Amino acid sequence: PQFNEAPAFRNGDSCAPPRDDFTAVHIAMTLDYSTPYLRGTIAAVLSVLQHSTCPENSVFHFLAVPRHRILLRSTIASTFPYLRFHIYDFNPAAVAHLISSSVRSALDQPLNYARIYLADLLPSAVTRVIYLDSDLIVVDDVAKLWKINLNSHVLGAPEYCHANFTHYFTASFWSNPSFSSAFADRKPCYFNTGVMVIDLSEWRIRKLTRKIEHWMRIQKRHRIYELGSLPPFLLVFAGDVEAVEHRWNQHGLGGDNVEGLCRDLHPGPVSLLHWSGKGKPWLRVDAQRACTLDKLWTPYDLYRHESSFS
């Protein structure tokens, strides 16, 4: 895939110097060279820069499989010549043996689980990070999300406490007290793991990667959930999350995980649009079956179609 070069976005007069690490906004994402998700990541990065008051203070941390790192570095550098970024090797073998099949094969790819290992892969000097999925765009200043107070929580994300939480786990989970007691002292709410503010220092201290892996091993033996990497996050964090305004994750725009039908926005203001679910905007746009909201994604699409090469 080839992409057009993005414009150079510069800091406003009120911004601190871009090389001041104390004012940097650290953002983590995955880079997948073997699937169309790379196109989504490029669009997401452009959206962050375009709506930032201090875009030069953004530092991107990309996780990628080792064999694609050189190609990906070249792609990012040529698309965003002024971007501050790092690429880290994520070894799929580190998690492949823990992954169970789910309702959609895309959810079973090892890179979909890379967010679990952010605390291990990023330098210890990076103590806080915003994790973003590749199927979203930001339409507000991401620094507002960066500055939220986690209030002693490790993780901040929009919560949805009206959702039927029981649907995220199988009957065998709820019928086994040794499993279901995980929520005994908590009031769990659903949250989407595609947008999270994470205290990496506290994550490392509490060894939370190992706790998530523990539930993945139980899943391999007992099949306690059906939906990819979300349930083990819920098992560790649900009920212990700093609630973020819903405007920062208008998720579900990709429809459900089977049909991927068009959906509307939730009521309320919007700072981030997220095409979680089966339907991705780049696929529907290319197939000329775009949903209404997909047209909000296309201005950030830097992909060079074959017709444009000539």
N, C-alpha and C positions, 0 to 999 in steps of 0.2 A: 504493500500500500504506500502511496505517496500523498503528501499533504502540501497545501499552499502555505507559504510563510505567513505567520501571524503578524499583526502590527506590533510595534514597540510601545508598550504601555509604561508610562513614567510616573513617578511619585508626585503628589501634589506638594505645594509649598509647606504645608503643615506637617509633613511626614518626617520622621527621624531618618538619619542616614541609613541607606539600605544594607550596609555591611554591619550594622549594629545587631548582634545576635539577640540582644535583650528585647528588641522590638520585632524580631522575625516571627512570622506566622508559619508554623510548620504543618504541612499537609501531606498525608500519605495516600497513595493510590497504587493499584496494580497496573502493570503493562503486559498485555498479552498479544504477542506478535502473530500467533497462530489462529486467532479468531477475530471477528469484526469488532470485538470490544475495544480494540486499540483506537478505532475511530471514535468511539464514545469517550474514551479517556481524553483524547485530543480536544474534543468539543468541551468537555468539563473544565479542562485547564484554561482554555480561552475564556470561558464564561467567568471563572474566578478572577482572572486578570482584568477583564473588561469592566467589572463592577467594583473593583477594589479602589479605595482612595489612595492606598500606598502599595501598588502592585509589585514594586521592586523589593518590598519587604517579605514577599511570599517565598518560601523555600519548599520545593516539592521533593518528597522522598518516594521513589518508585520501586516497587518490588517486581522482579522479573526472573524467569528461569535462566540459568547461566548461559545456555547455548544461544539465547536471543539478545544478550546484553549489548553486544557491540552494535548490532543492527538497530536496536532500540535507542541507544545513545545517539547514534547518527540521526535517526528520525526526529527525536526530540530536539536536538541541537539545531537542526536545519529548519524545523517548524517554529521553534521559539528561540531565536538566537540570543535573546537577552535573559532567558529564564535561569534562575538559580535552582539547580536540581542535582540530586544524587540517585544513582541506581544501585540497588542491593540484590545480590543473588539470593533467590529463594529456591531451595532444593525441593522439588515435588515429593521426593522419597521421604522427606521428613514427616509428611502427613498422609501420604497415599494409603499406607497400611491401616489408617484409622478411619478412612472415609467409607461410609455406607451409602448404598444407592438410595436415591430420593425420587420425588415426583417428577423431576425434570433433569435430564443429563447435564445441562449447563451448570446446575448447582453442585454437581459432583466433581468438578474440575479442581485440582489441588490449589490453583491460584485463588479460588473462591474462599479458601481457608487461610490464606496468607495473613489476613488481618490478626489472626490469633498470635502470630509470631512477631508482631511489630516491636515489642519490647526487647526481643532477642536480637533482631536484625538492625535496628536503628542505634546509633551511638548513644552511650549513656548520657552525653551532654544534652540530648534531646529529651526533655522531661515532660513535654506535653505535645500532643499531635491531634489534628483533625483527620479522621479517616473518612474518605469519600469513595463511594462506588463509581463505576465507569459509566453508568447509564443515567446520569443526572446533569443538570446545569444549575449554576448558582446565579441568581438575579439580584443579589444584594451584596453589600460589603462583607466579605467573609471574616473580617476582623471583629465584627460584632459577635459572631459565633465563637471565635477564638477567645474572647474576653469573658465568657460566662464564668460565674463562680460555681465550681463543682461542690462546694460545701462539704468537704471531706469524702465525697464519693469518688470512685475511680473513674467512673464513666458518666457522661452526660449525653442524653438523646431525647427526642420527643417521645413521650409515652402515650399509650392508648389504652386506658383502663376500662373502657366500655367493651373492648373486644372479648370474645369468649376464649379465655385462656386455655381451657381444657382441650381445644381443637389442635393445639400444637404438640400434643403427646398422645400416644396410643392408650388403649384401654389397659394394656398390660402394665403401663407405667403407673396409672392412677390406682390400679388394684393392688400394687405392691407397696406396702408402707415404707420399705427401705428406700424406695425411689421417691415416692410422692412426699415423703417427709422433708425433702429438700426445701419445700416451700412452707414448712410448718410455722416458721417465725417471721414470715414475710407476706406482704400483700402484693403479689406479683402482677405486673402490667406488661402488656406486649410493647416492645420497641423494635424498630427496624435497624439492623446493624449496618446499613449502607451509609449512615451519617452518624458519626460518634465523635465526641471530644473525649480524649483519653489521657489520664494522668499516668504516664509511662513509669515514672519513678515509683509510685505506689503499686502499680501493676507488678513491677519487678520484685518489690519487697514481699508482696503477698503470693508470689509465684502462681499467678492466675492462669498462665498458659498451661501449667501442669493440671490445674483443676478442670479446665475445659477438656483437655485430653482424657482425663479420667472419665468424664461422661461419654466421650466418643468411644472409649473402650467398652463401656457398659452397653452402648447402643449396638456395637458389633455382636455382642452376645445375646441381647434380649429384645432388640428392635423396639425402642421406647419412643421413637418419633419418626416422621416421614420427610421432613423438610430441611435438607441440607445443613448448612452451618449455623442457622439461626437457633435451633433448640438448645444446643449446649451453651450458647451465650445466655439464653433465658435462664437456664438452670443455675448459672453462676451469678448472674447480675440482676435478674428481674426482681423488683422490690427493693433494689439498692442502687437506683439510678437517679441522677440529678435531672429532673424534668426540664426539657428545653422547649421553647415555644414551637408549636406545631408548624409554624411558617417555615421552619428550617428542614422539614422533610415532608413535602407534599408527595407521598409515595403512592405506589399502586397504579401509576399512569400506564404501565405496560399491561394492565389487565391481570387476570388470574394466571396460574402456572400451567394451565391446560389450553385454553382458547386464546388468551391474550387480546381480549376484546377492548374496544375503546372505552375510556372512562373519563369522567369530569373531575375537576379539582374539588377538594374538600372545601367547605365554607371557611372564610377567613383570609387573612393576608398571606402572601407567598414570597418567600425568600429563596426557596430551592425547589425545583421540580425534579421528581425522581421516577423514572420509568421502570420501577421494579415490577416483576411479573414477566410473562413470556414475551409480550410484544415490545420490541425495541424500535425506537423512532427511525433509525437508519434503515432497518429492514423494511418497515412499512413505507417509508419515503421512496426507497428504490423500487419497491413493488407497485408504486403509484396507488397505494391503499392507505395513505396517511390519515391518521385521526386528526381532529381539529387541534389538539394540543401539541401534536408532533411538529406543527408549523412554528411553534415557539422554540423548538430545538434546532431547526435547520439554519438559522443565522450563525450558529456557532460551528457548523460543520465545515471543516477545512479539507475534507477528503477530495482528492483529484480524481474524478471519474475518467475512464478511458477516452470518452468523447472529448474531454478537455485537452488531452495530450496533443492531439492533432492541431 
